[in-house]
C-alpha cells in the first residue's frame, strides 16, 4: 500500500506525513512531499515533472520518517490503541525539494512508486500549480479609509488566481491591540502573532494559543482609538508588531481572480464601544436571552439517568443552593443523539422526525419518564438543556435509528462532502478527535439544517426542553471539503459553528422558546446566537487565569452571554480554595455554571457539586460558602439582566475590560484580569493560591468596597483583604445606594 494525500487531514496546526507542504507550493520555498506505505515497502521514489520555462523530469528517492497523522504521534493523544498499533506497521516516507526546484508560474506533476520484493506499486499522478509572491496595487485591499500602509500590499498568485494577500496597518507607540475572539493567553497581543481558525484545543488553550472561537477583529486602544475587521471566513494570520514594531501585518487566504478588492477590510474609528458597535452592526447583534439564563447552571457527565438528575436537583434544594438550569450531556442513546437511552421504538426507515408517542420508556430504564421529569423541574423553576453533537456516529457501525438516519442523510444530500482523488465528491468523514469517520450534516445549508433539527423538534415541543448545549462545532477539517452551496472547506469551515447554533436557535424559536444555545465554538457572526462557554480545561490556577482572559477577549469581540466551567471540569477535582475562588468570581460573570467530565462512575466522584467538593476535601465550609455566593447571584439577577439589556443597546460589554471605560489609562494594562460587570461593579478575581490580600487597580472616580461599605478614591492600586469565598468587588459610589442591599449592607 502507498498513499499520498496532498491536503493531509486538514489539521490546521500540524502536518501529516503523507501530505504536500505547503499544499499550494510557493516559488522559492522548500516543498515537502510525503507518503504512507505498508510495512513491506523497501524504498519509495518520486517522479517529478516540472513545467515552466525549462521543463524537466527528476527522480528522487524518499527517506523513511516517523509517521504522524492529525497532529498525533502513532501512540499519542486521541488515537485509539488499535489505530496506533496499525500505524506502527505502516511506514512514513518524505523528501524535501529545494527552493530552486519550485519555479514561479510553473506546474508540478508527480507520482510515487513503492518498491517491494514482489514488485512496484505506483500512485496516480498529482498536479499543482506554483504560486509566487509579488508586490501589488494597494487597491487589492478594499479599504476606503486609506488605513493600509501604502506600498505594503503583496499577493501570492498562481497562474490565474490570488491565493493570499499580505498588507500592513500602522501601529503607533503606546497603542495596545486586543480582541480577536476568545483568547486565553493575553489581553494585549502587541508583540505576538496569532491566527483565526476554529479549532478544538483540548485543554491548555493558553499555552498552545489556539481557540474554539476566533474572530478576525481587533481593537487598537491607547491612541486615537480604532479597530479593524478582515472580512473573510478564511484563515487570517496576524503579526502584531512582532516582526516590525510599528506595523500590524495581516496575511489572509483568498481565492480571487487577479484584480482589485481581493480582500475587504473594515476600519472603525472611535472609543472601544463605538468600534464594537460598528462591527456588530455589520456582522450581527446579540439577541437578548431570558433572565433565567443568568441563574446558576449545573451539570456533570455522570448525571446519566433520570434518578441521578432528580437527586442532584433535590440536593440543591436541600442545601438551599438555587439552581436555574441543568444540562444533561449523557442523556441519549449515544448513536442518534435524538433518542433517550433505553427508549423503545420502531425504526423509522425514511429517517424522518419522530414524535414522543413513538417511544416507550421502560420503568426500569435510564429515563422512565422524560416529560414527567421536565415538567417537575419546571415546577421547581429549573430549566433543562440537552447536549448535542453535529455528527452521525459511524463507529461502531450504526444500528437502529442511527443506521436509518445515516442512510437518509446520504440519500437526501444533506451532508458536507469531500473531494475524492479522481476529482469527484463523497460524504465527508470526520477527521477530528471525537467520533472519527462520523458523517457531518451541512448546517450552513437551511434545507439540511431543517432536516437535522426537525428530528429534535419533539424534544422541545413535547418533552419541553428549554435549550441545547451545541457542543463540538469544530469538526470540519480541511480545505478540500465541499459545502452544499459549493464553498470549499477553506471558506466554510469557520462558519460552521455559527450556523450550528443558529439552526438550533431557529428550532427553539419555532417552538415558542427563547433561542438558548450553549456553544464553545464560534466565529464572526456568533455574536448573534446564544450563549458560550470557554471549553475544556483542567482544575488548575493557571487554567482559571486563562479562562478569565478568554471571557474578557470574547466580550471585547461582541460575545455577551459567556461563562466557563467553574474551577475547571477535567481531571482531579479542585481543592476547596480554588473551587471557592472560582465560584466567587463566577458570581460576576455572565453565565455562572459548573460542570465535570465523565469519570466512568469511579469513586471517589469528581463531580463539581458543592457537596462533592466538601466531601472530597473534608472542608465543611464549602457548602455554606457556595450557598451564600449563589444566593448573592440570585439577588444580582435583576442588575445583571438590566446590564445585559444595556449592553445590547450600547455595545459596552457586560463583562467589560477596563480599557473600554478608560482607554487612555496605561495602568489598566498592568491589571488585565479585572473587569466592570455592567456599568457599576468592578471585579478583580483572586488568581493565585494562599493569597490573604489581593491588589486591585481602581481607575479614577469614587468607589465603594461592596463587602465593607467603605468608600475610597480611585486612581490607585488598593490592597484588599480577600477571604477565600469572596472576590474583591467595588461599586461606583453613585450607584451604591441601589446596590447596598444586594450585598447585605
SVG drawing of the C-alpha trace seen along z (x, -y; Angstrom):
<svg xmlns="http://www.w3.org/2000/svg" viewBox="-48 -61 66 72">
<polyline fill="none" stroke="black" stroke-width="0.4" points="0.0,0.0 1.1,-3.5 -0.9,-6.7 -0.3,-10.4 -3.0,-12.9 -2.0,-16.4 -4.2,-18.2 -3.5,-15.9 -6.1,-15.6 -6.7,-19.3 -5.3,-19.8 -4.6,-23.5 -1.6,-23.3 0.1,-20.0 1.2,-18.3 0.7,-14.7 3.5,-12.5 1.7,-11.8 0.8,-15.3 2.2,-18.1 3.5,-21.0 2.7,-23.7 -0.5,-22.4 -0.1,-25.2 3.6,-25.3 5.3,-28.7 8.1,-29.7 11.5,-30.0 10.4,-28.0 11.0,-24.4 8.3,-21.8 7.9,-18.7 6.2,-15.6 5.4,-12.5 3.6,-9.2 2.5,-6.5 3.2,-2.9 2.6,0.6 5.5,2.2 6.7,4.4 7.9,1.5 11.7,1.3 12.0,-2.1 9.9,-4.9 10.8,-7.1 9.3,-10.2 8.9,-11.0 8.6,-14.8 7.8,-16.7 8.3,-20.4 6.5,-22.5 8.0,-26.0 10.4,-27.9 12.8,-24.9 10.6,-21.7 12.4,-18.7 11.8,-15.4 13.6,-14.4 13.6,-11.1 14.1,-11.5 14.5,-8.9 12.3,-9.5 13.7,-8.9 11.9,-7.0 10.4,-9.1 8.4,-8.6 4.7,-8.8 2.2,-11.2 -1.4,-11.9 -3.9,-14.6 -1.1,-16.1 -0.6,-12.9 2.3,-10.6 1.4,-7.0 0.9,-6.3 -0.4,-9.7 -3.4,-11.7 -6.9,-10.8 -5.9,-8.0 -7.1,-4.6 -4.6,-2.0 -5.6,0.3 -5.0,-2.5 -1.6,-3.2 -0.6,0.5 -1.7,0.5 0.2,-2.8 3.5,-1.2 3.3,1.3 2.9,-1.4 5.9,-3.4 6.3,-7.1 8.5,-8.5 9.3,-12.0 11.5,-14.2 12.1,-18.0 12.6,-19.7 14.9,-22.7 13.6,-26.2 15.1,-26.2 13.0,-23.1 9.8,-25.1 9.7,-27.7 7.2,-30.6 4.4,-30.3 5.1,-26.7 3.2,-23.5 4.4,-20.4 3.2,-16.9 4.3,-14.0 3.7,-10.4 5.3,-8.0 6.5,-4.4 6.7,-1.9 9.3,0.8 8.8,4.2 10.4,7.5 7.5,8.7 7.2,5.6 6.4,1.9 3.1,0.1 2.6,-3.4 0.2,-6.2 -1.8,-8.2 -0.4,-11.4 -0.8,-14.6 -0.7,-18.1 -0.5,-21.5 0.5,-25.0 3.2,-27.0 2.4,-30.5 4.7,-33.3 4.7,-36.4 4.7,-39.8 4.1,-43.4 0.5,-44.5 -1.5,-47.6 -3.0,-48.9 -6.4,-48.5 -6.1,-44.8 -7.3,-45.5 -10.7,-47.2 -10.1,-49.9 -12.0,-53.2 -10.4,-54.7 -6.8,-54.5 -5.5,-53.0 -3.4,-50.3 0.2,-51.3 0.9,-52.5 3.1,-50.1 2.7,-47.3 0.4,-45.1 1.7,-41.9 -0.1,-38.9 0.5,-35.2 -0.5,-34.5 -0.6,-31.3 -1.4,-31.0 -4.7,-32.7 -5.8,-33.4 -4.7,-35.2 -4.5,-32.7 -3.2,-35.1 -3.0,-38.8 -0.5,-40.4 -0.6,-44.0 0.2,-46.2 -1.7,-48.6 0.2,-51.2 0.8,-50.9 1.7,-54.0 3.8,-53.9 1.6,-53.2 -1.2,-51.5 -2.5,-48.2 -4.1,-45.6 -6.8,-43.4 -9.9,-41.4 -9.5,-38.6 -12.3,-36.5 -11.9,-34.3 -8.2,-34.4 -6.7,-32.6 -3.1,-33.8 -3.3,-37.6 -5.5,-40.7 -3.0,-42.8 -1.5,-40.9 1.0,-43.5 4.4,-41.9 2.9,-38.5 1.4,-36.5 -1.9,-34.6 -4.4,-33.4 -8.1,-33.0 -9.0,-29.3 -11.8,-27.4 -10.0,-24.6 -10.7,-22.1 -7.8,-22.7 -8.5,-20.2 -7.2,-21.9 -4.2,-24.2 -5.5,-26.7 -3.5,-29.5 -0.2,-27.6 -1.0,-26.5 -2.6,-29.9 -5.4,-28.2 -9.1,-28.8 -12.5,-27.5 -13.8,-31.0 -11.5,-33.2 -12.7,-36.4 -10.6,-38.4 -11.5,-41.6 -9.4,-43.8 -9.3,-47.0 -6.4,-49.3 -6.5,-51.2 -4.4,-54.0 -4.0,-56.4 -6.7,-57.9 -8.9,-54.8 -9.8,-52.5 -10.5,-48.9 -10.4,-46.6 -12.2,-43.6 -10.8,-41.4 -14.0,-40.5 -13.4,-36.8 -14.3,-33.5 -11.0,-32.1 -7.9,-31.8 -6.1,-35.0 -2.7,-35.4 -1.8,-38.4 1.8,-39.7 1.0,-42.3 4.2,-44.3 6.2,-41.1 8.5,-41.4 8.0,-45.1 7.3,-47.1 5.3,-49.8 3.3,-47.5 0.4,-45.1 0.9,-42.7 -2.1,-40.8 -2.0,-37.8 -5.3,-36.4 -6.2,-33.5 -8.4,-34.2 -9.4,-32.7 -9.9,-35.6 -9.2,-36.3 -6.5,-38.9 -7.8,-42.4 -8.9,-44.9 -10.7,-44.1 -9.4,-40.6 -9.8,-41.3 -12.2,-43.7 -11.1,-45.5 -13.4,-47.2 -11.9,-50.1 -13.9,-51.6 -12.9,-54.8 -13.7,-55.9 -13.8,-54.6 -13.8,-50.9 -17.6,-50.6 -18.1,-52.7 -15.7,-50.4 -17.5,-47.3 -20.9,-48.8 -19.8,-49.5 -18.5,-45.9 -21.7,-44.4 -23.9,-46.5 -22.0,-44.7 -21.9,-41.1 -25.0,-40.8 -26.0,-41.9 -26.5,-39.7 -30.0,-38.5 -31.4,-39.1 -31.8,-35.9 -34.3,-35.5 -33.4,-36.3 -33.3,-32.7 -30.2,-32.2 -28.4,-34.3 -29.1,-31.9 -26.8,-29.0 -26.3,-26.3 -25.4,-22.8 -24.2,-19.7 -21.9,-16.6 -21.3,-13.9 -22.0,-11.4 -25.7,-12.5 -26.8,-10.0 -30.1,-8.8 -33.4,-10.5 -32.9,-9.3 -29.5,-11.0 -30.7,-14.3 -33.6,-14.4 -31.3,-13.5 -28.9,-16.4 -31.7,-18.9 -33.1,-17.7 -29.7,-18.2 -29.5,-21.8 -32.9,-22.4 -31.9,-20.6 -28.7,-22.7 -30.7,-25.9 -28.5,-26.5 -30.8,-27.8 -30.3,-26.3 -31.7,-27.8 -30.6,-25.4 -29.5,-21.8 -27.6,-20.5 -27.8,-16.7 -24.9,-15.6 -25.2,-11.8 -28.9,-11.5 -29.1,-10.0 -28.5,-6.6 -25.1,-7.9 -25.8,-7.0 -28.7,-9.2 -28.4,-12.0 -32.1,-12.4 -33.4,-9.5 -33.3,-8.9 -31.2,-5.9 -33.2,-2.8 -36.3,-4.1 -38.1,-1.5 -39.3,-2.4 -39.9,-1.2 -37.1,-2.4 -38.3,-5.0 -36.6,-3.8 -37.0,-7.0 -35.0,-8.9 -37.9,-11.3 -38.7,-13.1 -40.3,-11.1 -42.8,-12.2 -43.0,-11.5 -45.8,-8.9 -43.3,-6.8 -41.4,-5.9 -41.9,-3.7 -39.8,-4.4 -39.3,-1.3 -39.9,-1.8 -36.6,-0.2 -34.7,-2.2 -32.4,-5.1 -35.1,-7.7 -38.5,-6.2 -40.4,-9.4 -38.5,-12.3 -41.5,-14.5 -42.6,-14.0 -39.0,-14.9 -39.0,-18.1 -42.5,-19.1 -41.4,-18.5 -38.2,-20.6 -40.2,-23.4 -42.5,-23.4 -39.3,-23.9 -38.2,-26.8 -35.4,-24.8 -34.8,-24.8 -33.4,-21.8 -30.9,-21.6 -29.7,-18.6 -26.3,-18.0 -25.8,-17.8 -23.0,-16.9 -23.3,-17.7 -22.3,-14.3 -23.9,-10.9 -21.8,-8.4 -20.5,-5.7 -18.1,-3.7 -19.1,-1.2 -21.3,-0.6 -24.6,-2.2 -27.7,-0.2 -31.4,-1.1 -32.4,-4.7 -28.8,-5.8 -28.4,-3.5 -31.6,-4.8 -30.6,-8.4 -27.2,-7.8 -28.8,-6.3 -31.3,-9.1 -28.7,-11.8 -26.8,-10.4 -30.0,-9.9 -31.3,-13.4 -28.0,-15.0 -27.7,-17.0 -24.0,-16.2 -20.8,-18.0 -18.7,-16.3 -15.0,-16.0 -13.0,-15.8 -12.0,-12.4 -8.7,-11.6 -10.4,-11.3 -12.0,-14.8 -15.4,-13.7 -17.1,-14.1 -18.2,-11.8 -19.6,-12.3 -17.0,-13.9 -15.9,-11.5 -15.0,-13.4 -11.2,-13.8 -11.5,-15.4 -10.9,-13.8 -14.4,-12.8 -16.4,-10.1 -13.8,-9.6 -15.3,-8.9 -18.7,-10.3 -20.9,-11.9 -21.5,-15.7 -24.7,-17.5 -24.2,-20.7 -25.9,-23.0 -24.8,-26.0 -27.5,-25.0 -31.0,-25.9 -32.7,-22.8 -30.1,-20.5 -30.3,-22.2 -34.1,-22.0 -33.9,-18.3 -31.5,-17.8 -33.3,-19.9 -36.7,-18.5 -35.6,-15.2 -35.2,-17.1 -38.4,-19.0 -40.3,-16.6 -37.8,-17.2 -38.8,-20.9 -42.5,-20.8 -43.5,-17.7 -40.8,-16.9 -40.4,-20.6 -36.6,-21.0 -35.6,-24.6 -32.2,-24.7 -29.4,-22.8 -25.7,-22.5 -24.4,-22.8 -21.1,-21.2 -18.4,-20.2 -18.7,-22.7 -15.0,-22.2 -15.1,-19.0 -15.0,-20.5 -11.3,-19.9 -9.7,-20.6 -9.7,-22.9 -10.9,-20.0 -14.3,-19.9 -17.3,-20.9 -20.4,-22.5 -23.8,-22.3 -23.6,-25.8 -20.3,-24.9 -17.9,-26.6 -14.7,-24.9 -13.7,-24.0 -11.3,-26.9 -14.3,-29.3 -16.8,-27.3 -15.2,-25.6 -15.0,-28.6 -18.7,-29.5 -19.9,-26.0 -20.3,-26.7 -22.2,-29.9 -24.7,-28.1 -24.9,-25.2 -26.1,-27.5 -28.3,-29.5 -30.1,-26.3 -30.9,-25.2 -31.9,-28.7 -34.4,-28.7 -35.8,-25.4 -36.3,-26.7 -37.9,-29.9 -40.2,-28.0 -41.5,-26.1 -42.1,-29.3 -38.9,-29.1 -36.0,-31.5 -33.0,-30.7 -30.9,-29.4 -27.9,-27.5 -24.7,-26.9 -21.7,-26.6 -17.9,-26.6 -17.1,-27.1 -17.8,-30.2 -16.6,-32.8 -17.7,-36.1 -21.5,-36.2 -21.7,-34.0 -22.3,-37.2 -26.0,-36.9 -26.5,-33.4 -27.0,-32.2 -24.5,-31.7 -21.0,-30.4 -18.6,-28.7 -14.8,-28.5 -14.4,-24.8 -12.5,-22.0 -9.9,-22.8 -8.2,-21.3 -8.9,-22.4 -5.7,-24.5 -5.0,-28.1 -3.3,-28.6 -6.5,-27.5 -8.5,-29.7 -6.5,-32.7 -6.6,-31.6 -10.4,-31.4 -10.8,-34.9 -8.7,-36.3 -10.8,-34.3 -14.0,-35.8 -12.7,-39.3 -11.4,-39.0 -14.7,-37.3 -16.6,-40.2 -14.4,-42.7 -15.4,-40.8 -19.1,-41.1 -20.0,-37.9 -22.4,-38.8 -23.5,-35.6 -20.3,-33.8 -19.1,-31.6 -16.7,-28.8 -16.6,-25.5 -16.1,-26.9 -12.7,-25.8 -12.3,-23.5 -14.1,-20.4 -11.4,-17.9 -9.1,-15.7 -8.9,-15.6 -11.4,-17.8 -10.1,-21.2 -9.2,-21.8 -11.5,-23.9 -9.6,-27.1 -9.5,-27.0 -13.2,-25.9 -14.3,-28.8 -12.1,-31.4 -13.5,-30.4 -17.1,-30.1 -16.8,-33.6 -15.6,-35.0 -18.4,-33.3 -20.9,-35.3 -19.7,-38.2 -19.5,-36.5 -22.5,-36.5 -23.0,-32.7 -22.4,-31.0 -22.1,-27.3 -20.2,-24.3 -19.6,-21.0 -17.4,-17.9 -16.3,-15.3 -17.2,-11.6 -15.2,-9.6 -16.7,-6.2 -18.6,-6.3 -15.4,-5.6 -15.1,-6.5 -14.5,-9.0 -16.7,-11.0 -15.2,-14.0 -18.5,-15.9 -18.0,-19.7 -21.1,-19.9 -20.5,-21.8 -21.4,-18.7 -19.0,-16.5 -16.1,-19.0 -16.9,-19.3 -16.8,-15.5 -13.6,-15.2 -11.7,-17.9 -13.2,-17.3 -13.9,-21.1 -17.3,-21.7 -17.2,-25.4 -17.6,-24.7 -21.4,-24.2 -22.3,-27.3 -19.8,-29.4 -21.3,-28.3 -24.8,-28.8 -24.0,-32.4 -22.4,-33.0 -25.3,-31.5 -27.9,-33.4 -25.9,-36.6 -26.1,-35.7 -29.9,-35.4 -30.1,-38.8 -27.9,-40.2 -30.1,-38.7 -32.2,-41.9 -29.0,-44.0 -27.3,-41.6 -30.4,-41.3 -30.7,-45.1 -27.0,-45.4 -27.3,-42.8 -30.1,-44.9 -27.9,-48.0 -25.1,-46.1 -27.3,-45.2 -28.2,-48.8 -24.8,-50.4 -22.3,-47.7 -20.4,-48.2 -19.7,-44.6 -21.5,-43.1 -18.1,-41.6 -16.2,-44.7 -12.4,-45.0 -11.3,-48.2 -9.9,-49.8 -13.5,-50.2 -14.1,-52.9 -10.5,-54.0 -8.8,-53.7 -6.2,-56.4 -5.2,-55.0 -2.0,-53.0 -2.4,-51.3 -5.4,-49.2 -3.0,-47.1 -0.9,-46.4 -4.0,-44.8 -5.6,-43.0 -7.6,-40.4 -10.1,-42.9 -13.4,-43.9 -16.5,-46.0 -19.6,-43.9 -22.2,-46.1 -21.7,-49.9 -21.3,-49.9 -19.3,-46.9 -15.6,-46.4 -14.3,-42.8 -10.8,-41.6 -10.6,-37.8 -8.0,-36.2 -5.9,-34.1 -3.2,-32.6 -3.3,-30.2 -2.7,-31.2 -3.5,-34.8 -4.8,-36.6 -4.7,-40.0 -5.1,-40.9 -4.2,-44.1 -7.0,-45.9 -6.5,-48.8 -9.3,-51.3 -9.5,-53.8 -10.3,-57.4 -13.5,-58.1 -15.1,-57.3 -15.6,-53.6 -17.2,-51.6 -16.0,-48.2 -19.2,-46.2 -18.2,-43.9 -17.5,-46.7 -19.3,-49.7 -16.1,-51.7 -15.7,-54.5 -12.3,-55.1 -10.9,-57.3 -9.7,-55.7 -6.6,-56.3 -4.5,-53.9 -3.8,-50.3 -5.5,-49.2 -4.5,-46.1 -7.7,-44.3 -8.4,-41.6 -9.6,-38.5 -11.3,-35.7 -11.3,-32.7 -15.1,-32.7 -15.0,-36.3 -13.7,-38.2 -12.7,-41.9 -15.6,-43.9 -16.1,-47.7 -19.2,-49.6 -19.3,-53.1 -20.1,-55.4 -23.1,-57.0 -24.7,-53.5 -24.0,-52.3 -27.4,-53.3 -29.2,-51.0 -26.7,-48.1 -26.0,-48.1 -29.0,-45.9 -27.9,-43.3 -24.6,-42.9 -26.2,-43.0 -25.0,-46.4"/>
</svg>
